[in-house]
């Protein structure tokens, strides 16, 4: 597509957060590229609503060749994104460290970190040429302070992603590109489906609001960081805690 088009790429668009972001910002973009692994009814409904403005891209991020193929498709169609949001992650797991297999670290690294690296390496040169671009990455409040026990692979990879956010922000600030992270407390989505009920109850009891965050509590921060209002905001890790 010719210069001047606003194109948003959402990685993990079939997530509850991804679908809510599409609902809130699709009208502001010429094209929204929605990556998904598994199709669901929310994404199907959004495809019907927005038609050709919403292009669905299926890829299993556990397979590096599928990531490369998705990138190749985007480039071939000249759908170079001006804005990128990364939600992709493995489902939350609650396991003692000595019971965690190395393959769980590999899965988390591949799905969350490797996909982010490959996509940003592919499209930052385009953003650099345009002298504009925004990247927003879903992190976790557990990158601040002491994290909960028994979620080591998740926390480890989120810290690595935070490091990438900080490094890219420093490297590309003078090119007019903003890179930021958003770190919420636990959000009440299907992402938590593997978490034991007693852990959920214990977590909620420690929150001032006495509830998990809702998607609607979190997505406005992504909307802000994607907007022109955040042109001078980069390298930040914005925590959403509900007052904790």
N, C-alpha and C positions, 0 to 999 in steps of 0.2 A: 504494500500500500504506500501511497505517496506520503511525503512528510506532512506533518500537521494533524494526522489522525491520532486520536487517543485510543489506545488498545490496552486492555487490562487482561493479564494472565493470572488466573487463580489456580494454584496447585493444591489439590485436595478440595475441589469445589463441591463434591457431593457430601461433604461434612455439613453438620448443622450450621456451623459458622460460615462456611463457603456459600451455602444457599442463601443465608440471610444477607451476606455481603452483596450477592448478585441482586437481590430484591432492592437493596438500598441504593446501589450506585449504577446499575446498568444504564439508566437513562442518561448518565453523564459521559458515557463512552460511545465511540463509534462502533466498537466491537469488544465483546467479552469472550475470552478463551477460557473454557472451563475444563480443566483436567479432572478426570475421575478414575478411580480403579473399579469400583462397583457402582452400576447405575442404581438409582432409587427413585421413588415416586416424587420426591421434592424436585429433583433435577429434571425429571420428565415433564413436570408441570411448568417449570421455568422455561424449558425448551419450547413448549407449546405457546407460552406467553410471549416470548421475545423473538421467536423465529430465527431468521438468519443472523440477527444481531448477537445471538449466543451460539458459539461454535463449541461443540463438545469434543474433547480429546481424551480417548481412553489410553491408559498406560499403567502397567504394574511397575511401580518404582523399585520393586525388589529386583527387577531385571534391567540392568544398565543399558542393554541394547534397546529396550522399549523407551527409555528416557531419550536416548539418542535419536530414535525414530520420531518421537514426538517433536523434538527440536527441529529435525529435518523437515517435517511437515509444515511447521510454523514458518520456517525460513523460505521454503519453496513457494508458499502462498503469499509471502511478503506480509505476514501478520506480526511483524516485529513488535513486541510489547513495549509500551512506554511506561507501564506500571505493572509491578509484579507483587503478588501476595502469596505467601507460602503457609499452608495449613497442614500439609501432609505429615502424618506420624503413624506409628504403630499404636494399636489400642493399648490403653493403660493396663499394666500388669503389676501385680503386688507379690513379689517373690524375694525371699531371703537371698542375700548375695551369694552364699556358698551353694545355693541351688540354681543359680542363673547360669545357663550354658552360654558359651562364647557366641554361639549363633544368634542369641537374642541381642547382644551388642551389635553384631553385624547387621541384623535386620533393622534395628533402630538407626544405625549409621547410614545404611543404604537408603531407607525410605525417607529419612528426614534430612540428613546432611549431604549425602552424595547428590541427591536430586537438586538440592538448592545450589550446590557448587556448579553442577553441569549447566543448569539453566542460567545462572548469573554469568558464567563464563561465556555462554553462547550469545547473550543479549546485552550485556553491558557495553560492548563495543558500539552497538547501534545507539544506545542511550548517550554514550560519550560523544558520538558524532552529532547527535541532536542537541547536545549540551543541556539535557533535561532527562529526568527519569526518577521514579520512586520505587523503592522496594521495602515491603513491610513483612516481617517474619513473626509468626506465632511462636513465642517462647513459653516460659512459665514463671510464676512468682517464686518458684523454688530455685531460681538463679540468684535470689537474694536471701541472705541469712542461712539458717540451718534447714535443709530439706527434710521431709518425712522419711522414715525408714522404708526399706524394701522396694524402692523404685530406682535402683542404681543405674540401669541402662538408660532410662528416660532422662534422669537428671544429668548424667554424663554427656549425653548427646546434646541436650539443650544448652549446656555450658559451651560446647564446641560451636554451636550455632550462634550463640551470643558473641563468641570471639570472632566469627566470620562477619557478623553484623558490624562490630566495632572496626574491624580491619577494612572492610569495604567502604564504610563511611569515611574513614580517614583517607583512603586512596582516591575516592571519587568526589569529595566535597567540592574541589575547585572546578570540577566538570559540570556542576549544576545538578548532581544526582544525590538524592537523599536516601539513606538506608537506616531503617529503624526496627526495633523489636517491640512487641507488646507482650507483657507477662502478667496474665490474669491468675487469680486463684482458680480453684476447680470450677469448671462450667458444667452445668447440668445437661449433658448431652450423651449420646450413645457411646462416646469415647470412654466413658467411665463404666461401661457395662460389665467389665471383668473385675471391678473392684468389689471386695467383700462389703456387705451391708454394714457390718460393725465399724469398718474403717470410714465409710461415708458418714455414719452417725457421729463418730468421734470428731471427724473433720468439721462437720457442720456446727457442732457444739462450740467450737473455738472461733467461729466467725461472728462478728458483731451483728450481722443481719440475720443470723441463725438460719441461713439457707445458702445453697450453692449459688454462684453467679448464673444468670441466664444469658443466653446468646445476645439478647437485646442490650445487656449491660456492657458488652465487650465490643461489639462491632462498630459502634460510633467512633471509637478511638482509631480503628483502621480507616474508617471513612475520613476522619480528620487528617491522618498522616498521608493519605493519598491525595489530599486536596492542595490547592495553591496556598491555602492558609498555613501550611506546614513547610513552605519553601525554605525556611531558615532553621528547620528542625532536622538534625541528622546525628547518627551515632547514639541515639537514646534507647533506653530499655524502659518503657513506660509500664509501671505496675498498676494493676487494677485489683484492689484488695477489699473493697467494700468497708474500708476503715480500719483494717487490722494493722 
